[in-house]
Amino acid sequence: MAFPRNRLLLALLGILIAAALAVAVQRPLLRAAGGFLVRGEEPFRADIVVVLAGDGNGLRILKAAELVRQGYAPRILVSGPWCCYGQHESDVAIAFATRHGYPREWFIPLPHSATSTRAEAGAIVSELHRRGVRRFIVVTSDYHSRRAGAIFRSLAQPGSFRVVVSPDVDFHPGDWWRSREGQKQVFYEWSKTLANWMGL
């Protein structure tokens, strides 16, 4: 009767070891899942800074304004899909930046009706071509930077832009799983990233 008991003990030991391994690798895997989404670059001298839509906290446009203040570019093109109360996001974002002390003349609104990053990038690249822009900086949230960069690389000339990240209130690559908003952002961004890989 000792044999079944030994098998039970071995099975329990195996379960404990597997659980310990799962705990040991869980955090590195979660950090890797968040960190993969982030692909930022150092800014360079450019003709214009472009702020992508989708940041209700204003950190993207404030980051862009700081780049202009630091001399990387003279103006900021602010992407503006419809957002709320009959306004384009660009109008709301520019008003936010001016309330933070940045000059209104730095900002150029770009109203459009795009509902995806790919459509937004298409509208932006067309406008940049119309303006004769050769080099530009794209500012977006850190969790959005890898996907946005890949989309712009498929539309713009190689080496013509860099993606500079702004922080996000709810996403932190090292511990995004600790908040509900961080979990949602990673889920949605990974879903969209996979869809882009599949050409959807």
Phi, psi and omega in degrees: 000352183287333186296311177300323179296318178297321178297320179296317179296319178295320179296316178296320178297319178298318178297317179297318179294317179298318179296319179296319178295320179299317178295320183295322184264351185300308184295315176301322179292319179294319177297319179296322179297320177285317183295328181299328183291341186263121175216083180259162180229165175286143178292158173224170178295128186220169177281333185198154171255139179245127177256121177282151180283166173112008181245101181285353181263352176082006183288331179294311184290328177291324176295317178299317179297323177294324177297320176293317179301326181278357174092013181284333179200158182273336186222169181229124173267121186253114180294137186219078170288169173300136181237300188197149176051038176073019181245154170276147181300327180300320180294318179294317182294318180295319177299320178298314181295320180293327176294338177268011171096006180270142184295136181300328184289350176288337194254137176240114179285143175233083177290141178201178183243019181295145179237012176216161179297323180296315179293322177298314180298322177299317178295320182292312182298321177299317179294321178295320176298317180300325181273357180073026181285131180257323181228136180214160177248130175261126176250126176210173180292152184304316183293342184260355194288320181295312182294316179299318179299318179297320180294314180295325178296333178281348185244332187253165179295141178303135178077004184274351182211163170227149177260121177250131186267149169246152179291165177236146182298321190256347183250128173225118188306328184278345180206038183300333184287352183280346180235149180298318180294323176296319178298316180296317182297316180294318179299309182295318183292320177294321178300315181290323178297314178297320178298319177297318179299326181274000179076022181271000000 
